[in-house]
Amino acid sequence: MSTPATTTPAVLYPLQPDHPELVAPFAGLVQRSGARRLWLCQSFKAEPHQVLAHLSGAGYDVPVGTSVSVMPLRHPYEAALQARSLALLTGQPVVAGYGIGTPDFVAALTGEPYKSPRTAVRDYLTSVRDLLDGKAVDHAGPYHHLDARLLPLDHAPVEVGAGVLRPGMARTAGEVADVAITWMTPPAYVRDVLVPALEEGARAAGRPARPRVATAVHVAVARPGRDLRRTALAGAGEHLKGPHYADMLRRAGVPADAHDPSSTATATALLDHSVVVTGTPHEIAERLAEYRASGVDEVMLNPAGVMLTEGVRAAVEDVEEIIAACG
């Protein structure tokens, strides 16, 4: 399953919503602007699949994606059923993205962390993809058991995605995923590290092409009175506390300090390395073109910093102006 190429960005709602109506301004933005897709991240408040289905029922008929659903929350059969149901209810293409979550969270739900996260992802995505393709799946592995198939049903296309930050998981995604979903990965790192690893995995699995890459990029328009360093830290600072993000940024040559994620030096590093992209809408559009030139097929505009510091209206305004500049 593939999505036609386009330079039009997608839009990410970056928070955990209490109610679908909180996401509606972003869904409306996608609908009127022709943005590529509305993405939701994992939410432990209102569940993302249900939020997206609610929005479709409210008249927001747009392509959607999850970036990413945490695997321990649902069996692969339930994951495939949820993804297919979303495609059926919306009538729109779906990217169903999955990620392993933190070791502590995995242990809290399953009793212990994944001994091999790459094996867990490989097996999970293979089962979900095969179920969506109408195949009978017979799998008995260390992380799930499955001997079943989905009832046949026509629906809009569903791509299966894997959360990717580092080259090992990129190789696994190259073997089994339709989409590699990345967050905060600078253009040069995508080009020099992730894309070659995706291609290596695809070759090893005998696939004709690597998965396409969808990357969430923090954005903020430069406006009078807006402190872009503060905005950058508000949006990205929490992720810097995660060891996997800190390690990825270190590999990418970004001198962000995981021990002091709120420092001025960290904010400057995020801005200088295009982890957080700022400027006029046209300047941002030019910087986003660097992502596409580096192998990113779908850019997700993530206005988390603006949304957290100035609210929904300011975030939607930024994203709408950036989309117009990209056109």
C-alpha positions as CSV (number, residue, x, y, z in Angstrom):
1,M,0.0,0.0,0.0
2,S,1.5,3.4,-0.9
3,T,0.5,7.0,-0.9
4,P,1.0,9.3,-3.9
5,A,4.0,11.6,-3.7
6,T,3.3,15.2,-2.9
7,T,5.2,18.2,-1.4
8,T,2.2,19.3,0.6
9,P,2.9,18.7,4.3
10,A,0.7,16.8,6.7
11,V,-0.4,18.1,10.1
12,L,0.2,16.6,13.5
13,Y,-2.0,17.3,16.5
14,P,0.8,17.1,19.1
15,L,-1.0,16.7,22.4
16,Q,-3.2,14.1,24.2
17,P,-6.8,15.4,23.7
18,D,-9.5,15.2,26.4
19,H,-12.2,15.3,23.7
20,P,-12.3,15.1,19.9
21,E,-13.5,18.7,19.7
22,L,-10.1,19.8,20.7
23,V,-8.7,18.3,17.6
24,A,-11.4,19.7,15.3
25,P,-9.5,22.9,14.5
26,F,-6.7,20.8,13.1
27,A,-9.0,18.5,11.2
28,G,-10.7,21.6,9.7
29,L,-7.3,23.0,8.8
30,V,-6.4,19.8,6.9
31,Q,-9.7,19.7,5.2
32,R,-9.7,23.3,3.9
33,S,-5.9,23.6,3.1
34,G,-5.5,20.3,1.3
35,A,-2.9,19.2,3.8
36,R,-1.8,15.6,3.2
37,R,-3.0,14.0,6.4
38,L,-4.1,14.5,10.0
39,W,-1.9,12.7,12.4
40,L,-2.5,11.9,16.1
41,C,0.1,10.7,18.5
42,Q,-0.5,8.1,21.3
43,S,-3.0,9.4,23.8
44,F,-3.9,8.0,27.2
45,K,-6.9,10.4,27.4
46,A,-9.2,10.2,24.4
47,E,-8.0,7.1,22.3
48,P,-6.7,8.2,18.9
49,H,-8.7,5.8,16.6
50,Q,-11.9,6.8,18.3
51,V,-11.1,10.5,18.1
52,L,-10.4,10.2,14.4
53,A,-13.6,8.2,13.8
54,H,-15.6,10.8,15.7
55,L,-14.1,13.6,13.6
56,S,-15.0,11.7,10.4
57,G,-18.6,11.4,11.7
58,A,-18.6,15.1,12.4
59,G,-17.8,15.8,8.7
60,Y,-14.0,16.0,8.7
61,D,-13.3,13.5,5.9
62,V,-9.5,13.6,5.6
63,P,-6.7,11.0,5.4
64,V,-5.4,10.1,8.8
65,G,-2.5,8.5,10.6
66,T,-1.3,7.4,14.1
67,S,2.2,8.4,15.1
68,V,2.5,6.0,16.9
69,S,0.2,3.6,18.7
70,V,2.1,1.8,21.5
71,M,2.2,-1.9,20.7
72,P,1.6,-3.4,24.2
73,L,-1.8,-1.8,24.3
74,R,-3.3,-4.2,21.8
75,H,-2.9,-7.6,20.2
76,P,-2.0,-7.4,16.5
77,Y,-5.4,-8.8,15.6
78,E,-7.1,-5.9,17.5
79,A,-4.6,-3.5,15.9
80,A,-5.4,-4.6,12.4
81,L,-9.2,-4.5,13.2
82,Q,-8.9,-1.0,14.6
83,A,-6.9,0.3,11.6
84,R,-9.3,-1.3,9.1
85,S,-12.3,0.0,10.9
86,L,-10.8,3.5,10.8
87,A,-10.3,3.1,7.0
88,L,-13.9,1.8,6.7
89,L,-15.5,4.5,8.8
90,T,-13.6,7.4,7.3
91,G,-13.4,6.2,3.7
92,Q,-9.9,7.7,3.6
93,P,-6.4,6.3,3.5
94,V,-4.9,5.4,6.9
95,V,-1.4,5.1,8.2
96,A,-1.4,2.8,11.2
97,G,1.8,3.5,13.0
98,Y,3.2,1.4,15.8
99,G,6.0,1.7,18.3
100,I,7.4,-0.3,21.2
101,G,7.0,2.3,24.0
102,T,9.4,2.6,26.9
103,P,10.7,-0.5,28.6
104,D,9.0,0.4,31.9
105,F,5.6,0.8,30.1
106,V,6.1,-2.5,28.3
107,A,6.9,-4.2,31.6
108,A,3.9,-2.6,33.3
109,L,1.6,-4.2,30.7
110,T,3.3,-7.4,29.8
111,G,5.4,-8.3,32.9
112,E,8.8,-7.5,31.4
113,P,10.4,-5.4,28.7
114,Y,10.9,-6.8,25.2
115,K,14.1,-8.7,25.2
116,S,14.4,-7.9,21.5
117,P,12.4,-4.8,20.5
118,R,13.3,-5.3,16.8
119,T,11.9,-8.9,16.9
120,A,8.8,-7.6,18.6
121,V,8.3,-4.9,15.9
122,R,9.1,-7.3,13.1
123,D,6.6,-9.9,14.2
124,Y,3.9,-7.4,15.1
125,L,4.0,-5.5,11.9
126,T,4.2,-8.6,9.8
127,S,1.0,-10.0,11.5
128,V,-0.9,-6.7,11.1
129,R,0.1,-6.3,7.5
130,D,-0.8,-9.9,6.6
131,L,-4.2,-9.6,8.3
132,L,-5.0,-6.4,6.5
133,D,-4.0,-8.1,3.2
134,G,-6.6,-10.8,3.9
135,K,-4.2,-13.5,4.8
136,A,-4.6,-16.2,7.4
137,V,-1.9,-15.7,10.0
138,D,-0.4,-18.6,11.9
139,H,2.3,-17.1,14.2
140,A,3.6,-18.4,17.5
141,G,6.5,-16.2,18.7
142,P,7.9,-14.8,21.9
143,Y,5.7,-11.7,21.9
144,H,2.3,-12.8,20.5
145,H,0.3,-15.8,19.3
146,L,-2.1,-15.6,16.4
147,D,-4.0,-18.2,14.4
148,A,-6.7,-16.2,12.7
149,R,-7.7,-14.0,9.8
150,L,-10.0,-10.9,9.4
151,L,-13.4,-11.3,7.8
152,P,-13.2,-10.0,4.3
153,L,-14.3,-6.4,3.8
154,D,-13.6,-3.7,1.3
155,H,-12.0,-0.6,2.8
156,A,-9.8,2.4,2.0
157,P,-6.0,1.7,1.9
158,V,-4.1,1.1,5.1
159,E,-0.3,1.5,5.4
160,V,1.4,0.0,8.3
161,G,4.1,2.1,9.9
162,A,6.9,1.6,12.4
163,G,8.3,4.3,14.8
164,V,12.0,4.7,13.9
165,L,14.8,6.7,15.5
166,R,18.0,4.7,15.1
167,P,19.5,2.6,12.4
168,G,18.8,-0.8,14.0
169,M,15.0,-0.2,14.0
170,A,15.3,1.4,10.6
171,R,16.7,-1.9,9.2
172,T,13.8,-3.7,10.8
173,A,11.3,-1.2,9.4
174,G,12.9,-1.7,6.0
175,E,12.1,-5.4,6.1
176,V,8.4,-5.1,7.0
177,A,6.9,-1.6,7.2
178,D,5.2,0.5,4.6
179,V,6.1,3.7,6.4
180,A,9.0,4.6,8.7
181,I,7.7,7.2,11.1
182,T,10.4,9.5,12.7
183,W,10.3,12.4,15.2
184,M,12.9,15.1,15.5
185,T,15.3,13.5,13.1
186,P,17.4,16.2,11.3
187,P,17.6,16.1,7.5
188,A,21.2,15.0,7.3
189,Y,20.6,12.2,9.8
190,V,17.7,10.9,7.7
191,R,19.8,11.0,4.6
192,D,23.0,9.6,5.9
193,V,21.8,7.1,8.6
194,L,18.1,6.2,8.4
195,V,17.5,6.0,4.7
196,P,20.6,3.7,4.1
197,A,19.4,1.5,6.9
198,L,15.9,1.3,5.5
199,E,17.3,0.4,2.1
200,E,19.5,-2.3,3.7
201,G,16.6,-3.8,5.5
202,A,14.5,-3.8,2.3
203,R,17.2,-5.5,0.3
204,A,17.7,-8.1,3.0
205,A,14.0,-8.9,2.9
206,G,13.9,-9.0,-1.0
207,R,11.6,-6.0,-1.1
208,P,11.7,-3.8,-4.3
209,A,11.9,-0.5,-2.4
210,R,12.4,0.9,1.0
211,P,9.4,2.1,3.1
212,R,8.6,5.7,2.6
213,V,9.6,8.1,5.4
214,A,7.1,10.3,7.4
215,T,8.9,12.7,9.7
216,A,7.4,15.0,12.4
217,V,9.1,18.3,12.4
218,H,8.7,21.0,15.1
219,V,7.8,24.3,13.4
220,A,7.2,27.9,14.7
221,V,6.8,31.0,12.6
222,A,9.0,34.0,13.7
223,R,6.6,36.7,15.0
224,P,7.1,39.9,16.9
225,G,7.4,39.2,20.6
226,R,7.7,35.4,20.2
227,D,10.7,33.9,21.9
228,L,11.7,31.1,19.5
229,R,14.1,29.5,22.0
230,R,11.4,29.3,24.6
231,T,9.0,27.9,22.0
232,A,11.5,25.3,20.8
233,L,12.1,24.0,24.4
234,A,8.4,24.0,25.1
235,G,7.7,21.8,22.2
236,A,10.8,19.5,22.1
237,G,12.3,19.7,25.6
238,E,10.3,16.8,27.1
239,H,11.5,14.4,24.4
240,L,15.1,15.2,25.2
241,K,14.6,13.5,28.6
242,G,14.1,10.2,26.8
243,P,17.3,8.2,26.4
244,H,16.4,7.0,22.9
245,Y,15.9,10.6,21.7
246,A,19.0,11.8,23.4
247,D,21.0,9.0,21.7
248,M,19.5,9.7,18.3
249,L,20.4,13.4,18.5
250,R,23.9,12.6,19.7
251,R,24.3,10.4,16.7
252,A,23.0,13.2,14.5
253,G,25.6,15.6,15.9
254,V,23.1,17.8,17.8
255,P,24.6,19.0,21.1
256,A,21.4,18.9,23.0
257,D,21.9,18.3,26.7
258,A,19.6,15.6,28.0
259,H,20.6,16.5,31.6
260,D,19.7,20.1,31.1
261,P,17.0,20.1,28.3
262,S,15.8,23.6,29.2
263,S,19.2,25.3,28.7
264,T,19.8,28.1,26.2
265,A,22.5,26.0,24.5
266,T,20.1,23.1,24.0
267,A,17.5,25.5,22.4
268,T,20.1,26.9,20.1
269,A,21.2,23.4,19.1
270,L,17.6,22.4,18.2
271,L,17.2,25.6,16.1
272,D,20.6,25.4,14.4
273,H,20.2,21.8,13.3
274,S,16.6,22.1,12.0
275,V,15.2,19.9,14.7
276,V,12.9,22.9,15.3
277,V,12.4,24.9,12.1
278,T,11.6,28.6,12.4
279,G,11.5,31.7,10.3
280,T,8.9,33.2,8.0
281,P,6.5,30.8,6.4
282,H,8.5,30.9,3.2
283,E,11.8,30.3,5.0
284,I,10.2,27.4,6.8
285,A,9.0,26.0,3.5
286,E,12.5,26.2,2.2
287,R,13.9,24.4,5.2
288,L,11.3,21.7,4.8
289,A,12.4,21.1,1.3
290,E,15.7,20.0,2.8
291,Y,13.9,17.2,4.5
292,R,12.3,16.1,1.3
293,A,15.7,16.2,-0.5
294,S,17.1,14.0,2.3
295,G,14.5,11.3,1.7
296,V,11.5,12.3,3.7
297,D,8.4,11.5,1.7
298,E,5.9,13.1,4.1
299,V,6.6,16.0,6.5
300,M,4.3,16.3,9.5
301,L,4.1,19.9,10.8
302,N,4.3,19.8,14.6
303,P,3.4,23.1,16.2
304,A,3.7,21.7,19.8
305,G,5.8,24.6,21.1
306,V,3.4,27.3,19.8
307,M,0.4,25.4,21.0
308,L,1.8,24.9,24.5
309,T,2.9,28.5,24.9
310,E,0.2,30.5,22.9
311,G,-2.7,28.1,22.4
312,V,-4.6,26.4,19.6
313,R,-5.4,29.5,17.5
314,A,-1.8,30.5,17.2
315,A,-0.7,27.0,16.3
316,V,-3.3,26.6,13.6
317,E,-2.4,30.0,12.2
318,D,1.3,29.0,12.0
319,V,0.6,25.7,10.3
320,E,-1.9,27.2,7.8
321,E,0.6,29.9,6.7
322,I,3.4,27.3,6.3
323,I,1.1,25.0,4.2
324,A,0.3,27.9,2.0
325,A,4.0,28.8,1.6
326,C,4.7,25.1,0.7
327,G,2.2,25.3,-2.1
